Amino acid sequence: MTAGDRFIQSAPLKARFRDAHERRAYQRALEVARRIVDDPSLLEKGRAFLDRFVKDDPRQRRGYALWIETLRLEPEQVVRLLIADDEQGAFLRETAPVFTTISPDMARQLTSRSA
């Protein structure tokens, strides 16, 4: 069991979802969060993604500003905010940069966990 696994198991997690799509998206966010705890260098990949693809888009100004501020925090704090069951957590999940890719096999595993 990795540090990321232990962190996710000990964190308060969202339990109610509007629909299956929201549940699957949350499962993917948990996987990304686990990976960030295990490899904090992924935060720099997210920052680079934001700077390359989001920074200059005026429609994404709010998300960019919130993510840049969030990425100044320690990895565990970033993860807590990302998986939080509140409006800010939902917004962060909806606007999250690409920190890592999830393989099709892993996506299927996540879907089967959330069923």
Contacts in CASP RR format, 6 or more apart in sequence:
PFRMAT RR
TARGET T0000
AUTHOR 0000-0000-0000
METHOD contacts of the structure
MODEL  1
MTAGDRFIQSAPLKARFRDAHERRAYQRALEVARRIVDDPSLLEKGRAFL
DRFVKDDPRQRRGYALWIETLRLEPEQVVRLLIADDEQGAFLRETAPVFT
TISPDMARQLTSRSA
2 34 0 8 1.000
2 37 0 8 1.000
2 38 0 8 1.000
3 37 0 8 1.000
3 38 0 8 1.000
4 33 0 8 1.000
4 34 0 8 1.000
4 35 0 8 1.000
4 37 0 8 1.000
4 38 0 8 1.000
5 34 0 8 1.000
7 33 0 8 1.000
7 34 0 8 1.000
7 37 0 8 1.000
7 76 0 8 1.000
7 79 0 8 1.000
8 30 0 8 1.000
8 33 0 8 1.000
8 34 0 8 1.000
8 37 0 8 1.000
8 83 0 8 1.000
11 79 0 8 1.000
11 80 0 8 1.000
11 83 0 8 1.000
12 85 0 8 1.000
13 30 0 8 1.000
13 83 0 8 1.000
13 85 0 8 1.000
14 26 0 8 1.000
14 83 0 8 1.000
14 84 0 8 1.000
14 85 0 8 1.000
15 85 0 8 1.000
17 23 0 8 1.000
17 26 0 8 1.000
20 114 0 8 1.000
23 114 0 8 1.000
24 110 0 8 1.000
24 111 0 8 1.000
24 114 0 8 1.000
25 93 0 8 1.000
26 83 0 8 1.000
26 93 0 8 1.000
26 114 0 8 1.000
27 110 0 8 1.000
27 111 0 8 1.000
27 113 0 8 1.000
27 114 0 8 1.000
28 102 0 8 1.000
28 107 0 8 1.000
28 110 0 8 1.000
29 82 0 8 1.000
29 83 0 8 1.000
29 93 0 8 1.000
29 96 0 8 1.000
30 83 0 8 1.000
31 102 0 8 1.000
31 106 0 8 1.000
31 110 0 8 1.000
32 42 0 8 1.000
32 82 0 8 1.000
32 96 0 8 1.000
32 99 0 8 1.000
32 100 0 8 1.000
32 102 0 8 1.000
33 79 0 8 1.000
33 82 0 8 1.000
33 83 0 8 1.000
35 42 0 8 1.000
35 99 0 8 1.000
35 100 0 8 1.000
36 42 0 8 1.000
36 43 0 8 1.000
36 75 0 8 1.000
36 78 0 8 1.000
36 79 0 8 1.000
36 82 0 8 1.000
36 99 0 8 1.000
37 75 0 8 1.000
37 76 0 8 1.000
37 79 0 8 1.000
40 75 0 8 1.000
42 99 0 8 1.000
42 100 0 8 1.000
43 71 0 8 1.000
43 75 0 8 1.000
43 78 0 8 1.000
43 99 0 8 1.000
45 97 0 8 1.000
45 98 0 8 1.000
45 99 0 8 1.000
45 100 0 8 1.000
46 71 0 8 1.000
46 97 0 8 1.000
46 98 0 8 1.000
46 99 0 8 1.000
47 68 0 8 1.000
47 71 0 8 1.000
47 97 0 8 1.000
49 97 0 8 1.000
49 98 0 8 1.000
49 99 0 8 1.000
50 64 0 8 1.000
50 67 0 8 1.000
50 68 0 8 1.000
50 71 0 8 1.000
50 97 0 8 1.000
53 97 0 8 1.000
54 60 0 8 1.000
54 63 0 8 1.000
54 64 0 8 1.000
54 67 0 8 1.000
54 97 0 8 1.000
55 64 0 8 1.000
57 64 0 8 1.000
60 95 0 8 1.000
63 91 0 8 1.000
63 95 0 8 1.000
66 88 0 8 1.000
66 91 0 8 1.000
66 92 0 8 1.000
66 95 0 8 1.000
67 92 0 8 1.000
67 95 0 8 1.000
67 96 0 8 1.000
67 97 0 8 1.000
70 78 0 8 1.000
70 81 0 8 1.000
70 92 0 8 1.000
71 78 0 8 1.000
73 81 0 8 1.000
81 88 0 8 1.000
81 89 0 8 1.000
81 92 0 8 1.000
82 89 0 8 1.000
82 92 0 8 1.000
82 93 0 8 1.000
82 96 0 8 1.000
83 89 0 8 1.000
84 92 0 8 1.000
102 110 0 8 1.000
END
